[in-house]
């Protein structure tokens, strides 16, 4: 290997981690499921398969083909292709340029930080909206008394866009079942409001909705009291993005179980925080998580007081990247754990501020970060007080290239 402080080419496979690194030359092939990380100083390509999780993330751009101002979804009634199924989500993530290629079940999400392109299949709803030849009757700007119509208002069944008292509609308002966009008292709708079940975007009192708010179950985006939602808030279960009191959610906050991104008191979540078990991204008091924080065992990236971890922070076991006091949040502000982009008092964030642990790019007072400044342990590129880092400066042990106070180093 020709390695410079300005250029490090690592091919890492977790599941197949090829670092082609030895202390003169250490070649590690690590398979965690099958995680492939191709790392360069300016470019980190991580192909991560957890089950099969593909995330392609770009800094500053989230491409799910969804922007908060613009959601581009090609949908047909019964088929949603964001190339995301709640059983299959593929995310292409480049951070710096990090390509993780993540599939959760099979979750395909092409994400760039500013632009998220998600091709989602919910059941199989293809949002390539076909040409609809149904006649629409407008009364005072509203459509009334239609059946199997694309845009309608009330008393409809199996319509794409409708309002209250609908069943199997795409956009509806209230008292709907299996609608895509609807309001309260809905079931299996994509976008809906409260009292919904299995809706994509909904509000409180929903169940199995994709985007919902509160009291939802199996929703994608929701707020509170939800279960199995993708984006939701507190009291959720199995949601992708949610807040506290969630279970099995992708992005959620505290009191979650089996969530992708969640907060404390979670179990079997992808991104979660404390008191979690078998989560991918989690925080303290976790077991068998990919990204977690302290009090963990068998973590990939951690710091100190760890067991069988690749890069970890402190008191962690089997966590990949995590922080303290957070559970499964993607974007958060303060007092978070296992968030991707967050603010101070965070742990296991990729880009964060001070007082962080296990972050990729961070400032001082960090632990187990890839690029950090001071007071780090087991980081790839760091400055001082490091142990088992690849490139560091002083007070290092078992590092590849370092400066002073090294033990078992190449130079």
C-alpha positions in Angstrom: 0.0 0.0 0.0 1.1 3.5 -0.7 -0.5 5.5 2.0 -0.2 9.2 2.5 -1.7 11.4 5.2 -3.6 13.0 2.4 -4.7 9.8 0.7 -5.9 6.6 2.4 -7.6 4.0 0.3 -9.3 1.4 2.3 -11.6 -1.2 1.0 -13.6 -2.3 3.9 -16.1 -5.1 3.9 -18.2 -5.7 7.0 -19.6 -8.9 6.0 -16.6 -8.4 3.8 -14.3 -5.6 5.1 -11.2 -5.3 3.0 -9.0 -2.7 4.5 -5.9 -4.1 2.8 -4.2 -2.7 5.9 -1.6 -4.4 7.9 0.4 -2.9 10.8 2.9 -3.2 8.0 0.0 -4.7 6.0 -3.1 -5.8 7.8 -5.7 -7.4 5.6 -8.9 -7.7 7.4 -11.9 -9.2 5.8 -14.8 -8.6 8.1 -18.2 -9.8 7.4 -21.0 -8.3 9.5 -23.9 -9.7 7.5 -22.0 -8.3 4.4 -20.7 -4.8 4.9 -18.4 -3.3 2.3 -16.7 -0.1 3.1 -14.5 1.6 0.6 -12.9 4.4 2.3 -10.8 7.2 1.1 -9.9 10.4 2.9 -12.3 12.5 0.8 -14.5 9.6 -0.1 -15.9 6.9 2.1 -17.8 4.3 0.2 -19.6 2.0 2.5 -21.7 -0.7 1.0 -23.6 -1.9 4.0 -25.9 -4.8 3.9 -27.8 -5.5 7.1 -30.1 -8.1 5.8 -29.4 -6.1 2.7 -29.3 -2.4 3.5 -28.1 -0.1 0.8 -27.8 3.5 1.6 -26.3 6.1 -0.8 -26.0 9.4 1.0 -24.6 12.6 -0.3 -23.7 15.6 2.0 -26.2 18.4 1.6 -28.6 16.5 -0.6 -31.2 13.9 0.4 -32.5 12.1 -2.6 -35.5 10.0 -1.8 -37.0 11.9 -4.7 -38.6 13.6 -1.8 -37.9 17.1 -0.7 -39.8 18.7 2.1 -40.9 21.1 -0.5 -41.2 18.5 -3.2 -42.1 14.9 -3.0 -41.7 13.2 -6.3 -43.4 9.9 -6.0 -44.5 7.7 -8.8 -47.6 6.0 -7.5 -50.2 3.7 -8.8 -53.2 2.5 -6.7 -51.8 -0.6 -5.1 -48.1 0.0 -6.0 -45.7 2.6 -4.7 -42.3 2.7 -6.2 -39.8 4.9 -4.4 -38.0 1.6 -4.7 -38.8 1.4 -1.1 -41.0 -1.3 0.3 -41.6 -1.5 4.0 -40.1 -4.8 3.3 -37.6 -3.4 0.9 -35.9 0.0 1.4 -32.7 0.8 -0.4 -30.8 3.9 0.6 -27.9 5.1 -1.3 -25.9 7.3 0.9 -22.8 9.3 0.2 -21.4 11.3 3.1 -18.4 13.2 1.9 -19.3 10.5 -0.5 -20.5 7.6 1.6 -22.3 4.9 -0.2 -23.7 2.4 2.1 -26.2 0.7 -0.1 -28.6 -0.3 2.6 -31.5 -2.6 2.4 -33.8 -3.1 5.4 -35.6 -6.2 4.6 -35.0 -4.7 1.2 -35.1 -1.0 1.7 -33.9 1.0 -1.2 -33.4 4.6 -0.4 -31.4 7.0 -2.5 -30.6 9.7 0.0 -28.6 12.8 -0.4 -28.7 15.4 2.4 -30.8 18.1 0.9 -32.7 15.9 -1.5 -34.1 12.5 -0.7 -35.2 10.3 -3.5 -37.2 7.4 -2.3 -38.8 5.0 -4.5 -41.3 3.4 -2.3 -43.5 0.4 -2.8 -46.2 0.2 -0.1 -47.9 -3.1 -0.9 -47.0 -2.3 -4.4 -48.1 1.3 -5.0 -46.4 2.7 -8.1 -46.5 6.5 -8.1 -46.3 6.6 -11.8 -49.8 7.9 -11.9 -51.5 6.5 -14.9 -53.7 8.5 -17.1 -57.2 8.5 -15.6 -60.2 8.8 -17.9 -62.7 9.1 -15.2 -65.0 12.1 -15.3 -64.8 14.4 -12.3 -67.7 16.4 -11.1 -66.7 19.7 -9.4 -69.1 21.5 -7.1 -67.6 24.7 -5.6 -64.1 23.5 -6.4 -64.7 20.0 -5.0 -65.5 16.7 -6.5 -68.5 14.9 -5.1 -70.1 11.5 -5.1 -67.5 9.7 -7.3 -66.3 6.1 -7.1 -62.9 4.8 -8.3 -61.8 8.3 -9.2 -58.3 9.9 -9.0 -59.3 13.2 -7.4 -62.4 13.2 -5.3 -63.7 14.6 -2.1 -66.2 12.7 0.1 -68.2 9.4 0.1 -65.8 7.7 -2.2 -64.4 4.2 -2.3 -61.1 3.1 -3.9 -60.2 6.6 -5.1 -56.7 8.1 -5.4 -57.3 11.5 -4.0 -60.3 11.8 -1.8 -61.6 13.3 1.5 -63.6 11.7 4.3 -65.4 8.4 4.5 -63.1 6.7 1.9 -61.7 3.2 1.6 -58.5 2.3 -0.2 -58.0 5.8 -1.5 -54.7 7.5 -2.1 -55.4 11.0 -0.7 -58.3 11.3 1.7 -59.2 13.1 4.9 -61.2 11.2 7.5 -62.9 7.9 8.2 -60.9 6.2 5.5 -59.4 2.8 5.1 -56.4 1.8 3.0 -56.0 5.3 1.5 -52.7 6.9 0.4 -53.3 10.5 1.6 -56.1 10.8 4.1 -57.1 12.3 7.4 -58.4 10.9 10.7 -60.1 7.5 11.2 -58.3 5.9 8.3 -56.7 2.5 7.8 -53.9 1.5 5.5 -53.6 5.0 3.9 -50.4 6.5 2.5 -50.9 10.1 3.6 -53.5 10.5 6.3 -54.3 12.3 9.5 -55.4 11.0 12.9 -57.1 7.7 13.7 -55.6 6.0 10.6 -54.2 2.5 10.1 -51.5 1.6 7.6 -51.3 5.0 6.0 -48.3 6.7 4.4 -48.7 10.2 5.7 -51.1 10.6 8.5 -51.6 12.2 11.8 -52.5 10.9 15.3 -54.3 7.8 16.2 -53.1 5.8 13.1 -52.0 2.3 12.6 -49.7 0.9 9.9 -49.4 4.1 8.0 -46.4 5.3 6.1 -46.4 9.0 7.1 -48.4 9.7 10.2 -48.4 11.7 13.4 -49.7 10.2 16.6 -51.3 7.0 17.8 -50.2 5.1 14.7 -49.0 1.6 14.0 -46.8 0.6 11.1 -46.7 4.1 9.5 -43.9 5.6 7.5 -44.0 9.2 8.9 -45.9 9.7 12.1 -45.8 11.7 15.3 -47.0 10.2 18.5 -48.6 7.0 19.8 -47.7 5.1 16.6 -46.7 1.6 15.9 -44.7 0.3 13.0 -44.5 3.7 11.2 -41.7 5.0 9.1 -41.6 8.6 10.3 -43.5 9.1 13.5 -43.4 10.7 16.9 -43.8 9.4 20.4 -45.6 6.3 21.5 -44.9 4.6 18.2 -44.0 1.0 17.3 -42.1 -0.1 14.2 -41.9 3.3 12.6 -39.2 4.5 10.3 -38.9 8.1 11.6 -40.6 8.6 14.9 -40.2 10.1 18.3 -40.5 8.7 21.8 -42.4 5.7 23.0 -42.1 3.9 19.6 -41.4 0.3 18.7 -39.8 -1.1 15.5 -39.5 2.3 13.9 -36.8 3.5 11.5 -36.3 7.0 12.8 -37.8 7.5 16.2 -37.1 8.8 19.7 -37.3 7.3 23.2 -39.2 4.3 24.4 -39.1 2.5 21.0 -38.6 -1.2 20.2 -37.4 -2.7 16.9 -37.1 0.7 15.1 -34.6 1.7 12.5 -33.9 5.1 13.9 -35.2 5.4 17.4 -34.4 6.7 20.9 -34.1 5.0 24.3 -35.9 1.9 25.5 -35.8 0.3 22.1 -35.3 -3.3 21.0 -34.2 -4.6 17.6 -34.0 -1.2 16.0 -31.7 -0.1 13.2 -30.9 3.3 14.7 -31.8 3.6 18.3 -30.5 4.8 21.7 -30.3 3.4 25.2 -31.9 0.3 26.5 -32.0 -1.4 23.1 -31.4 -4.9 21.9 -30.3 -6.0 18.4 -30.5 -2.5 16.9 -28.4 -1.2 14.0 -27.9 2.3 15.2 -28.5 2.7 18.9 -27.2 4.3 22.1 -26.3 3.1 25.6 -27.6 0.0 27.2 -27.9 -1.8 23.9 -26.9 -5.2 22.7 -26.1 -6.3 19.2 -26.6 -3.0 17.6 -24.8 -1.6 14.6 -24.5 2.0 15.6 -24.7 2.5 19.3 -23.2 4.3 22.3 -21.9 3.4 25.7 -22.5 0.2 27.7 -22.5 -1.9 24.5 -20.8 -5.1 23.6 -19.5 -6.3 20.2 -19.6 -3.0 18.3 -17.9 -2.2 15.1 -16.9 1.4 15.9 -16.5 2.2 19.5 -14.1 3.8 21.9 -13.1 2.3 25.2 -14.2 -0.4 27.6 -15.5 -2.4 24.7 -15.4 -6.0 23.8 -14.9 -7.3 20.2 -15.5 -4.0 18.6 -13.8 -2.6 15.5 -14.1 1.1 16.2 -16.0 2.0 19.3 -16.2 4.5 22.1 -16.8 3.5 25.7 -18.8 0.9 27.5 -20.2 -0.4 24.2 -20.8 -3.9 23.0 -21.6 -4.9 19.4 -22.5 -1.4 18.2 -21.3 0.3 15.0 -21.8 4.0 15.5 -23.7 5.3 18.4 -24.0 8.1 21.0 -25.4 8.6 24.5 -28.9 9.3 25.5 -30.3 8.9 22.0 -32.4 6.3 20.3 -32.9 6.0 16.6 -33.1 9.5 15.3 -31.8 10.7 12.0 -31.8 14.4 12.4 -32.0 15.7 15.9 -30.9 18.7 18.0 -29.7 18.0 21.6 -29.4 15.3 24.1 -29.6 12.7 21.4 -28.0 9.3 20.9 -27.4 7.5 17.6 -28.3 10.4 15.4 -26.8 10.9 12.0 -26.8 14.6 11.9 -27.3 16.3 15.2 -26.1 19.0 17.5 -24.2 19.1 20.8 -24.4 16.6 23.6 -24.7 13.8 21.0 -23.0 10.5 20.6 -22.6 8.5 17.4 -23.3 11.2 15.0 -21.5 11.4 11.7 -21.2 15.2 11.5 -21.7 16.8 14.8 -20.4 19.4 17.2 -18.5 19.2 20.5 -19.2 16.8 23.3 -19.8 14.0 20.9 -18.8 10.4 20.9 -18.2 8.1 17.9 -18.8 10.7 15.2 -17.2 10.7 11.8 -16.4 14.4 11.5 -16.6 16.1 14.8 -14.8 18.5 17.2 -13.1 18.1 20.5 -14.3 15.9 23.4 -15.2 13.0 21.0 -14.7 9.3 21.1 -14.4 6.8 18.3 -14.7 9.3 15.4 -13.2 8.8 12.0 -11.9 12.4 11.7 -11.7 14.2 15.0 -9.5 16.4 17.0 -8.6 15.6 20.6 -9.5 13.2 23.5 -10.3 10.4 21.1 -9.9 6.7 21.4 -9.7 4.2 18.5 -10.4 6.7 15.7 -9.1 6.5 12.2 -7.7 9.9 11.9 -7.2 11.8 15.1 -4.7 13.9 16.9 -3.9 13.1 20.5 -4.7 10.6 23.3 -5.7 7.9 20.8 -5.4 4.2 20.9 -5.4 1.8 17.9 -5.9 4.5 15.3 -4.8 4.4 11.8 -3.2 7.8 11.4 -2.7 9.8 14.6 -0.1 12.0 16.3 0.7 11.3 19.9 0.0 8.9 22.8 -1.1 6.2 20.4 -0.9 2.4 20.6 -1.0 -0.1 17.7 -1.5 2.6 15.1 -0.4 2.5 11.5 1.2 5.9 11.1 1.7 8.0 14.2 4.2 10.3 15.7 5.2 9.7 19.3 4.5 7.4 22.2 3.5 4.5 19.9 3.5 0.8 20.6 3.7 -1.8 18.0 3.5 0.6 15.1 4.9 0.4 11.6 7.2 3.5 12.0 
